């Protein structure tokens, strides 16, 4: 190698070199070779860009380059943009990374040399604010690396006006952006595509606002979809296409009609130039189906529709696209108690309805389902005339009576006053139970108010008409049992189902604050009848004597079995009983001398 370079230096032909003898070669001074060699190579240092010529490509992927130095340079083949185009003789620029004289080679980098040259060119030809174009190469932390001659950084926030889902979709695409920062010390450039778009949109926005008018039909591109509507880019400014203005029919979400980047045709509904807001519509391009609604669906007409939505208060039925009516739960059945429309219909059902009312201004139609069938209440008078004996199930109990189901959806009321001729009923559960089947008689039917009155006691003859007045008379002494105590008196059962009132004033000669001071519930008593009123079904009583369970037959017999000191209390009791007997005799005499018995004080009924 050195010999050949020396030959070149002194222009000695190879043919002449072959004729030299060993003696001649030995006579040559070696110092001359060194001087000649030094004069053929340049002064190369690390981090220097030098020119070189490709000598060959080795099998291991190393490119050998002559950089006019005593050692050859080596570059990895993958640093070339097109490895197949690397041929011997090609001239290139490369960066000296390190010199290894002892190993006899130089480590070179073409990629770094290209970047330095590209950086120098970019710096010479561009400044902050300039527009550049390049290809997105790859994703790096926080953004993209874009090649504009040198790799530059495009932050993810600056890729677009709206945040994109995956910036990796831009890899391999050409990007036009504006330089927003140059850092020469770090050889770093930051670019922004968003800023360039915003500048362009500002220009387009001014032009759009000067041209656009309400009522115009314009084309735009869907840029964003929300639950409440769609944002459409009209060219510099987005307009809002609300979900209610997308279709005359029902849609649950805007994505049912459009997708991102779709081109759509919309009508300008309203413009707010001060706030730079535009309201758009799609359905307004066609005539509203409500314009001739009275003609198509007159009140009283029967139509078939599809159930499209259920609410707690009713079902919405679609008659045609854009026309829906409400069937309220009260209009679903004549007889069935509908708590929720799902008990009757489901979404998707085809139903027949009757148009009940139309409000064109509010775009509302009231529909009815029960009106397509015969109202069973129209037949109640014929099916259940007064006097009819029916059998039904107790559906519900209230404080005032029991509801008896005669047929599905039709109930009759059995009031507590119609449960017994003689017994005072405080709650219907004393006579009937929920779910029980009972036999009643129809008393009356009010078809307008949809009411049927039933009676239980009317199945039997009224004992107050003949039986009770015949068996009970004023002045009779009868036994009884205390059934209920109230603040105004005591109810005494004279026989099964028959009670009389022992008014508080008839319990004792003196005023009694609490009837329980004299009698207890369930206690046996002896009473005298002082009043009988068949019309009001009342019997008035006065107290003669109270009975105690387990008492001795005679206070005298009891006293005789005891020692004298123990008999004193019973002597007192005997005196009390004597006084009570005298008062009763006095009242009997007064009753006998009077044609009508005295009326008890206070309220009461039996």
ZAKEVEX-13978 format. One line per field, with one value per residue (C-alpha): residue number from 0; residue in one letter; x, y, z. Coordinates in steps of 0.5 Angstrom, whole numbers, plus 500, padded with zeros to 3 digits. Layout:
residues N
vexdren (NUM_...) .
kolke (a_...) .
u (X_...) .
v (Y_...) .
w (Z_...) .
//
This chain:
residues 606
vexdren (0_1_2_3_4_5_6_7_8_9_10_11_12_13_14_15_16_17_18_19_20_21_22_23_24_25_26_27_28_29_30_31_32_33_34_35_36_37_38_39_40_41_42_43_44_45_46_47_48_49_50_51_52_53_54_55_56_57_58_59_60_61_62_63_64_65_66_67_68_69_70_71_72_73_74_75_76_77_78_79_80_81_82_83_84_85_86_87_88_89_90_91_92_93_94_95_96_97_98_99_100_101_102_103_104_105_106_107_108_109_110_111_112_113_114_115_116_117_118_119_120_121_122_123_124_125_126_127_128_129_130_131_132_133_134_135_136_137_138_139_140_141_142_143_144_145_146_147_148_149_150_151_152_153_154_155_156_157_158_159_160_161_162_163_164_165_166_167_168_169_170_171_172_173_174_175_176_177_178_179_180_181_182_183_184_185_186_187_188_189_190_191_192_193_194_195_196_197_198_199_200_201_202_203_204_205_206_207_208_209_210_211_212_213_214_215_216_217_218_219_220_221_222_223_224_225_226_227_228_229_230_231_232_233_234_235_236_237_238_239_240_241_242_243_244_245_246_247_248_249_250_251_252_253_254_255_256_257_258_259_260_261_262_263_264_265_266_267_268_269_270_271_272_273_274_275_276_277_278_279_280_281_282_283_284_285_286_287_288_289_290_291_292_293_294_295_296_297_298_299_300_301_302_303_304_305_306_307_308_309_310_311_312_313_314_315_316_317_318_319_320_321_322_323_324_325_326_327_328_329_330_331_332_333_334_335_336_337_338_339_340_341_342_343_344_345_346_347_348_349_350_351_352_353_354_355_356_357_358_359_360_361_362_363_364_365_366_367_368_369_370_371_372_373_374_375_376_377_378_379_380_381_382_383_384_385_386_387_388_389_390_391_392_393_394_395_396_397_398_399_400_401_402_403_404_405_406_407_408_409_410_411_412_413_414_415_416_417_418_419_420_421_422_423_424_425_426_427_428_429_430_431_432_433_434_435_436_437_438_439_440_441_442_443_444_445_446_447_448_449_450_451_452_453_454_455_456_457_458_459_460_461_462_463_464_465_466_467_468_469_470_471_472_473_474_475_476_477_478_479_480_481_482_483_484_485_486_487_488_489_490_491_492_493_494_495_496_497_498_499_500_501_502_503_504_505_506_507_508_509_510_511_512_513_514_515_516_517_518_519_520_521_522_523_524_525_526_527_528_529_530_531_532_533_534_535_536_537_538_539_540_541_542_543_544_545_546_547_548_549_550_551_552_553_554_555_556_557_558_559_560_561_562_563_564_565_566_567_568_569_570_571_572_573_574_575_576_577_578_579_580_581_582_583_584_585_586_587_588_589_590_591_592_593_594_595_596_597_598_599_600_601_602_603_604_605) .
kolke (x_x_x_x_x_x_x_x_x_x_x_x_x_x_x_x_x_x_x_x_x_x_x_x_x_x_x_x_x_x_x_x_x_x_x_x_x_x_x_x_x_x_x_x_x_x_x_x_x_x_x_x_x_x_x_x_x_x_x_x_x_x_x_x_x_x_x_x_x_x_x_x_x_x_x_x_x_x_x_x_x_x_x_x_x_x_x_x_x_x_x_x_x_x_x_x_x_x_x_x_x_x_x_x_x_x_x_x_x_x_x_x_x_x_x_x_x_x_x_x_x_x_x_x_x_x_x_x_x_x_x_x_x_x_x_x_x_x_x_x_x_x_x_x_x_x_x_x_x_x_x_x_x_x_x_x_x_x_x_x_x_x_x_x_x_x_x_x_x_x_x_x_x_x_x_x_x_x_x_x_x_x_x_x_x_x_x_x_x_x_x_x_x_x_x_x_x_x_x_x_x_x_x_x_x_x_x_x_x_x_x_x_x_x_x_x_x_x_x_x_x_x_x_x_x_x_x_x_x_x_x_x_x_x_x_x_x_x_x_x_x_x_x_x_x_x_x_x_x_x_x_x_x_x_x_x_x_x_x_x_x_x_x_x_x_x_x_x_x_x_x_x_x_x_x_x_x_x_x_x_x_x_x_x_x_x_x_x_x_x_x_x_x_x_x_x_x_x_x_x_x_x_x_x_x_x_x_x_x_x_x_x_x_x_x_x_x_x_x_x_x_x_x_x_x_x_x_x_x_x_x_x_x_x_x_x_x_x_x_x_x_x_x_x_x_x_x_x_x_x_x_x_x_x_x_x_x_x_x_x_x_x_x_x_x_x_x_x_x_x_x_x_x_x_x_x_x_x_x_x_x_x_x_x_x_x_x_x_x_x_x_x_x_x_x_x_x_x_x_x_x_x_x_x_x_x_x_x_x_x_x_x_x_x_x_x_x_x_x_x_x_x_x_x_x_x_x_x_x_x_x_x_x_x_x_x_x_x_x_x_x_x_x_x_x_x_x_x_x_x_x_x_x_x_x_x_x_x_x_x_x_x_x_x_x_x_x_x_x_x_x_x_x_x_x_x_x_x_x_x_x_x_x_x_x_x_x_x_x_x_x_x_x_x_x_x_x_x_x_x_x_x_x_x_x_x_x_x_x_x_x_x_x_x_x_x_x_x_x_x_x_x_x_x_x_x_x_x_x_x_x_x_x_x_x_x_x_x_x_x_x_x_x_x_x_x_x_x_x_x_x_x_x_x_x_x_x_x_x_x_x_x_x_x_x_x_x_x_x_x_x_x_x_x_x_x_x_x_x_x_x_x_x_x_x_x_x_x_x_x_x_x_x_x_x_x_x_x_x_x_x_x_x_x_x_x) .
u (500_505_510_504_503_510_510_504_507_514_510_514_511_510_514_520_519_519_526_529_534_535_541_537_532_536_540_533_533_527_526_524_518_515_516_512_507_505_505_499_494_490_490_484_481_475_468_470_466_471_469_471_470_467_472_468_462_464_460_458_455_461_462_470_471_477_478_485_488_493_488_481_474_468_461_455_451_444_446_445_438_438_443_442_445_452_457_464_467_461_463_460_461_462_463_470_467_474_481_484_491_493_488_488_481_477_470_465_458_454_448_451_454_448_444_449_449_442_441_446_442_435_439_441_434_429_427_422_415_417_412_416_414_416_414_413_418_416_413_417_415_410_410_412_419_418_424_424_431_433_429_424_419_412_409_402_398_400_398_391_386_382_386_387_386_393_398_401_396_400_407_409_404_406_406_406_407_410_417_415_422_429_435_441_446_442_440_433_427_420_414_406_401_396_398_398_391_389_391_388_382_382_382_377_372_372_371_365_362_362_358_354_346_340_336_343_344_352_356_361_365_363_369_366_360_357_351_347_349_354_360_360_366_363_370_374_368_364_357_352_347_343_340_333_335_338_331_324_324_327_334_338_345_348_352_346_346_353_361_367_370_363_361_354_349_346_341_343_338_341_347_350_356_358_359_361_356_352_346_345_339_338_331_329_331_325_318_315_310_306_304_298_297_290_288_292_290_283_281_277_281_284_291_296_303_310_311_318_319_316_316_313_307_305_308_310_307_310_305_310_317_317_310_309_303_303_298_298_297_290_288_291_285_278_279_286_290_296_302_307_306_311_305_301_306_313_318_317_310_305_299_292_290_285_287_284_287_292_296_299_303_306_307_303_298_294_292_288_289_282_278_279_275_268_268_265_262_257_255_255_248_245_250_249_242_240_238_243_247_254_260_267_274_276_281_283_281_280_278_271_270_272_273_270_272_266_270_277_278_271_270_264_264_262_261_262_255_252_256_252_244_246_254_258_263_270_274_272_277_272_268_272_279_283_283_277_271_264_257_254_248_248_245_246_250_252_255_257_262_263_261_257_255_254_251_252_247_242_242_238_232_233_232_230_224_220_225_228_222_218_223_226_222_223_224_227_233_238_245_250_258_262_265_268_269_269_269_262_260_260_258_254_253_246_246_251_251_246_249_246_249_250_252_257_251_248_254_253_249_255_259_264_270_273_268_273_273_266_267_272_272_269_266_259_254_246_243_236_233_231_230_229_229_228_229_236_237_239_238_239_241_242_247_244_249_256_259_266_269_270_266_262_254_253_257_254_256_263_263_261_267_272_274_270_276_276_268_268_270_265_260_262_261_254_252_254_250_244_245_246_239_235_238_236_229_228_230_225_219_221_221_214_211_214_211_218_225_230_235_242_247_253_254_253_251_250) .
v (500_505_503_504_511_513_511_516_521_521_519_513_508_501_498_502_499_492_493_496_491_490_494_500_499_498_505_508_512_510_517_519_514_517_524_522_518_524_529_524_524_530_532_528_529_526_530_533_532_529_527_520_515_508_503_496_493_488_481_483_490_494_500_501_508_512_519_520_518_512_508_506_509_504_506_501_500_501_508_509_511_506_501_497_504_504_502_503_509_513_520_521_526_523_524_522_519_516_514_507_507_501_497_501_504_510_510_514_516_518_519_524_528_528_531_536_538_538_542_547_548_549_554_558_557_558_561_561_562_559_554_547_540_533_526_523_518_515_516_519_521_526_527_525_526_529_529_536_535_534_531_536_535_535_535_531_537_541_535_538_543_537_531_525_518_516_520_514_514_520_516_516_522_528_534_541_546_552_553_555_554_553_551_552_550_543_542_542_545_545_545_546_543_546_553_553_550_555_561_558_557_564_567_562_564_571_569_564_569_575_570_565_567_564_559_557_550_548_542_541_535_532_533_531_527_528_525_532_533_534_539_540_544_549_551_556_555_549_549_545_540_538_531_534_537_531_527_528_521_519_517_515_518_522_516_513_518_520_518_522_526_524_530_532_537_542_548_554_555_561_565_569_573_576_569_566_560_557_552_547_543_536_535_542_540_536_539_537_531_535_540_536_532_534_531_525_523_526_525_519_515_508_507_502_504_501_502_506_508_506_511_510_514_511_509_513_510_512_513_515_518_524_523_520_520_518_513_514_508_511_510_503_499_500_495_493_497_499_501_501_500_494_490_491_493_492_496_494_492_493_496_499_506_511_519_522_529_533_539_542_547_543_537_532_527_523_516_511_503_502_505_500_495_495_499_493_498_500_492_493_495_489_484_486_489_491_485_480_475_475_471_475_475_480_484_489_492_499_502_503_497_491_491_485_483_481_480_483_490_491_491_493_496_492_498_496_499_493_487_486_488_488_488_494_493_498_494_490_485_483_480_478_477_479_473_470_469_472_472_479_482_488_494_499_501_508_507_514_514_507_504_498_498_491_488_482_483_484_476_475_478_485_482_489_489_484_479_484_489_482_479_485_490_497_495_488_485_481_479_481_481_488_488_495_501_508_514_515_509_501_496_490_484_481_476_474_480_484_490_495_501_502_510_513_516_509_506_509_515_519_522_517_520_513_507_502_504_500_495_491_489_481_482_479_484_485_490_493_496_503_504_501_505_500_505_507_500_502_499_503_500_502_498_493_489_487_479_477_470_466_470_467_466_469_475_472_465_467_472_466_462_467_470_476_481_479_479_487_488_483_487_493_490_488_495_497_492_494_501_499_495_501_505_500_500_507_507_501_505_512_507_504_511_514_512_513_511_517_518_517_523_523_520_512_507_499) .
w (500_502_496_491_494_494_487_485_489_485_478_477_472_475_469_471_479_476_474_480_483_491_491_488_493_499_497_498_504_509_511_504_504_511_508_502_506_510_504_501_507_510_517_520_527_531_530_523_517_511_504_502_496_497_496_497_501_506_507_514_512_513_508_507_505_503_506_504_511_512_515_511_514_516_516_518_511_515_516_508_506_500_502_495_492_495_490_490_487_490_494_500_506_513_520_524_530_532_529_531_528_532_529_522_521_522_525_521_521_515_519_523_518_514_520_521_514_514_521_518_511_516_520_514_510_516_522_528_525_518_515_514_511_513_514_521_522_529_536_541_548_548_541_534_530_523_518_515_512_520_525_529_535_534_541_541_543_537_532_531_534_537_541_537_539_537_534_531_526_523_522_514_513_510_515_514_520_523_527_534_537_535_540_536_542_543_535_537_533_535_530_531_526_530_530_523_522_527_523_517_520_523_516_513_519_518_511_513_518_512_507_511_512_516_512_507_506_507_507_512_516_522_527_534_536_543_547_545_538_533_531_524_521_516_514_519_524_527_528_533_530_536_536_536_529_526_524_525_528_534_535_541_539_534_532_529_523_522_524_525_518_514_510_511_508_513_514_518_523_527_527_533_530_537_540_534_534_529_530_524_522_518_519_517_510_509_511_518_518_523_518_516_522_523_516_517_524_525_533_533_528_529_527_528_531_534_541_541_548_555_561_568_566_559_552_546_540_533_528_522_522_526_529_536_541_548_551_558_563_565_557_557_560_562_568_569_574_570_575_569_561_561_564_558_552_550_546_539_539_534_537_535_538_538_537_543_542_538_540_533_537_542_537_542_540_546_544_547_547_551_547_541_546_549_556_561_565_559_561_569_569_565_568_575_577_584_588_584_589_587_589_589_592_597_593_598_605_608_614_611_608_603_595_592_585_581_574_572_573_576_584_588_595_601_606_614_615_610_614_620_622_629_631_631_626_627_621_615_618_623_618_612_610_604_598_601_597_600_597_597_594_589_593_587_581_579_572_571_577_576_583_585_592_596_602_606_612_606_605_611_614_618_626_628_623_628_632_637_638_640_644_648_652_656_663_662_666_662_663_658_657_656_649_648_653_650_653_653_655_655_649_652_648_650_645_639_634_638_643_647_650_657_657_662_666_667_671_677_681_681_675_673_669_667_665_667_674_674_669_665_658_658_665_666_668_669_666_665_658_658_651_644_638_632_627_629_631_638_645_651_658_665_670_675_678_676_677_679_677_683_688_693_693_699_703_709_708_707_713_718_716_718_725_727_725_718_717_717_710_707_712_708_702_704_705_699_695_699_697_690_690_693_687_682_685_685_678_676_680_675_669_671_672_665_658_655_658_659_653_655_655_650_643_642_638_638) .
//
